[in-house]
Amino acid sequence: MRLDHIEVMQATKRSVHAERFASLLFLLSLLVVPFIWHGCQSVRADADDPGLVLARTCVSERGWELETDDCSAIYAVALRRIEMRGGTLFQALRQLSPRLHGRTAIRRAWLRGLNRDGDRPSSWPSHVSWEHHRPLWLATLEEADALVAGERTHVCSELPSAWGSHEDVRHVLAGHENMLRWVDVDCGNTRNRVGRWERRR
């Protein structure tokens, strides 16, 4: 077999592989694009409903303990973020809880499925009663809406700039105790610590 004939056959094989690869990429794009589009649409919808976004954040941070003031405190932190950087409430909450309000996968995916209708989220754990938690969710949503509408005010003595669990604060201090200090802000009865970070002089 002549060398030029072998080269032609090899070139033909490469062309066939390239065409198959291109076809595969096209098919994958047909599968992926709808999910990306859905994610973009979901983010846009959330941006138009700050009360819903705040309520999801409250559940994420305090759980179902309605008697705490964590939701009020989170709202106060978001207000401080807007004072400092501008933007909307949705943008502030997304900066403060990027994983929850982002597009990457999260462990408690059902948080993103909490909605105004009170329908059971699609990824809600099968062994947990949604009928029991639905009233708690709707009460949280009502509280968040009241805060956003100005019908209810936060209870913080001043606008804090951060919140976190006791463990989170200890962890940050352990690594930066010579540079940072934590100042608590009184925001009532909170499950989390609420306050601000200051640089040591």
C-alpha positions as CSV (number, residue, x, y, z in Angstrom):
1,M,0.0,0.0,0.0
2,R,1.5,3.4,-1.0
3,L,2.3,5.9,1.7
4,D,0.1,8.6,0.2
5,H,-2.9,6.2,0.3
6,I,-2.2,5.4,4.0
7,E,-2.1,9.1,4.8
8,V,-5.4,9.6,3.0
9,M,-7.0,6.8,5.1
10,Q,-5.6,8.3,8.3
11,A,-6.9,11.8,7.4
12,T,-10.3,10.3,6.6
13,K,-10.4,8.6,10.0
14,R,-9.4,11.8,11.7
15,S,-12.2,13.6,9.9
16,V,-14.8,11.0,10.9
17,H,-13.7,11.3,14.5
18,A,-13.8,15.0,14.4
19,E,-17.3,14.9,13.0
20,R,-18.5,12.5,15.7
21,F,-16.9,14.6,18.4
22,A,-18.6,17.7,17.0
23,S,-22.0,15.9,16.9
24,L,-21.5,14.8,20.5
25,L,-20.7,18.3,21.7
26,F,-23.9,19.5,19.9
27,L,-26.0,16.9,21.6
28,L,-24.5,17.7,25.0
29,S,-25.3,21.4,24.4
30,L,-28.9,20.6,23.7
31,L,-29.0,18.9,27.1
32,V,-27.1,21.4,29.1
33,V,-28.4,24.7,27.7
34,P,-32.0,24.2,29.1
35,F,-30.6,23.7,32.6
36,I,-28.4,26.8,32.3
37,W,-31.4,28.8,31.0
38,H,-33.6,27.5,33.9
39,G,-30.9,28.5,36.4
40,C,-30.7,32.1,34.9
41,Q,-34.5,32.3,34.9
42,S,-34.6,31.2,38.5
43,V,-32.1,33.8,39.6
44,R,-34.0,36.5,37.8
45,A,-37.3,35.4,39.5
46,D,-35.6,35.4,42.9
47,A,-34.3,38.9,42.3
48,D,-37.9,40.1,41.9
49,D,-38.9,38.6,45.2
50,P,-36.6,39.7,48.0
51,G,-39.0,38.5,50.7
52,L,-38.8,34.9,49.4
53,V,-35.0,35.1,49.3
54,L,-34.8,36.5,52.8
55,A,-37.1,33.8,54.1
56,R,-34.9,31.0,52.5
57,T,-31.9,32.6,54.1
58,C,-33.6,32.7,57.5
59,V,-34.5,29.0,57.3
60,S,-30.9,28.2,56.2
61,E,-29.4,30.0,59.1
62,R,-31.8,29.4,62.0
63,G,-33.6,26.3,61.0
64,W,-37.2,26.2,62.1
65,E,-36.8,28.0,65.4
66,L,-39.4,30.8,64.9
67,E,-39.0,32.2,68.4
68,T,-35.5,33.5,67.6
69,D,-34.6,37.0,66.2
70,D,-32.2,35.6,63.6
71,C,-34.3,36.6,60.6
72,S,-34.5,40.2,61.9
73,A,-30.7,40.1,62.4
74,I,-30.0,38.8,58.9
75,Y,-32.1,41.5,57.4
76,A,-30.2,44.1,59.4
77,V,-26.9,42.7,58.1
78,A,-28.2,42.9,54.6
79,L,-29.2,46.6,55.2
80,R,-25.7,47.3,56.4
81,R,-24.2,45.6,53.3
82,I,-26.4,47.8,51.1
83,E,-25.2,50.9,53.0
84,M,-21.6,49.9,52.4
85,R,-21.7,48.6,48.8
86,G,-25.1,49.7,47.4
87,G,-27.3,47.3,45.3
88,T,-30.5,45.5,46.1
89,L,-31.6,43.3,49.0
90,F,-31.3,40.3,46.8
91,Q,-27.7,41.2,45.8
92,A,-26.8,41.8,49.4
93,L,-28.2,38.4,50.5
94,R,-26.5,36.7,47.6
95,Q,-23.1,38.1,48.6
96,L,-23.7,37.1,52.2
97,S,-24.9,33.6,51.4
98,P,-23.4,32.9,48.0
99,R,-23.8,29.1,48.1
100,L,-27.4,29.2,49.0
101,H,-28.4,31.8,46.4
102,G,-25.9,30.6,43.7
103,R,-26.2,28.0,41.0
104,T,-23.8,25.3,42.3
105,A,-25.1,22.2,44.0
106,I,-25.7,22.4,47.7
107,R,-26.3,19.7,50.3
108,R,-29.7,21.0,51.4
109,A,-31.1,21.5,47.9
110,W,-34.6,21.7,49.2
111,L,-33.9,25.2,50.5
112,R,-34.0,26.5,47.0
113,G,-37.3,24.8,46.4
114,L,-39.1,26.7,49.2
115,N,-41.8,28.7,47.5
116,R,-44.7,31.1,48.1
117,D,-47.4,28.5,47.6
118,G,-46.0,26.4,50.4
119,D,-45.7,23.4,48.1
120,R,-43.4,20.6,49.2
121,P,-40.0,21.2,47.6
122,S,-39.0,18.5,45.1
123,S,-35.9,17.5,47.0
124,W,-37.5,17.5,50.4
125,P,-36.4,14.5,52.5
126,S,-38.9,11.7,52.2
127,H,-38.6,10.7,55.9
128,V,-39.5,14.2,57.1
129,S,-43.1,15.5,57.3
130,W,-43.7,18.5,55.1
131,E,-47.1,18.9,56.6
132,H,-45.5,19.6,59.9
133,H,-42.9,22.1,58.4
134,R,-45.2,23.9,56.0
135,P,-46.8,26.2,58.6
136,L,-43.3,27.0,59.9
137,W,-42.2,27.9,56.4
138,L,-45.2,30.1,55.7
139,A,-44.7,31.9,59.1
140,T,-41.1,32.5,58.2
141,L,-42.2,33.9,54.8
142,E,-44.7,36.2,56.5
143,E,-42.0,37.5,58.9
144,A,-39.6,38.1,56.0
145,D,-42.2,39.9,53.9
146,A,-43.1,42.1,56.9
147,L,-39.4,43.1,57.3
148,V,-39.0,43.9,53.6
149,A,-42.2,45.9,53.5
150,G,-41.2,47.9,56.6
151,E,-44.1,46.6,58.6
152,R,-41.7,45.1,61.0
153,T,-38.3,46.6,62.1
154,H,-35.2,44.8,63.0
155,V,-34.3,44.6,66.7
156,C,-30.6,45.3,66.5
157,S,-29.1,48.1,68.6
158,E,-27.1,49.1,65.5
159,L,-26.7,47.7,62.0
160,P,-24.3,44.7,62.2
161,S,-22.1,43.7,59.2
162,A,-21.8,40.0,59.7
163,W,-23.4,36.9,61.3
164,G,-22.1,33.4,61.8
165,S,-22.2,30.4,64.2
166,H,-20.2,30.5,67.4
167,E,-17.9,27.9,65.8
168,D,-17.4,30.1,62.7
169,V,-16.4,33.1,64.7
170,R,-14.0,31.1,66.8
171,H,-12.5,29.5,63.7
172,V,-11.8,32.9,62.1
173,L,-10.4,34.3,65.3
174,A,-8.1,31.3,65.8
175,G,-6.5,32.1,62.4
176,H,-6.4,35.9,62.6
177,E,-6.4,36.8,66.3
178,N,-3.5,39.2,65.8
179,M,-5.3,41.0,63.0
180,L,-9.0,40.9,63.7
181,R,-11.4,41.1,66.6
182,W,-15.1,40.4,66.8
183,V,-17.6,42.9,68.3
184,D,-21.0,41.6,69.2
185,V,-24.1,43.6,68.3
186,D,-27.2,43.1,70.4
187,C,-29.9,41.8,68.0
188,G,-32.1,40.1,70.5
189,N,-32.4,36.3,70.9
190,T,-30.3,34.9,68.1
191,R,-29.1,31.4,67.4
192,N,-26.1,32.8,65.6
193,R,-23.6,35.4,66.7
194,V,-24.3,38.8,65.1
195,G,-21.8,41.7,65.0
196,R,-18.9,43.1,63.0
197,W,-15.3,42.4,62.4
198,E,-12.7,45.1,63.2
199,R,-9.0,45.3,62.5
200,R,-6.7,45.4,65.4
201,R,-4.4,48.4,65.6
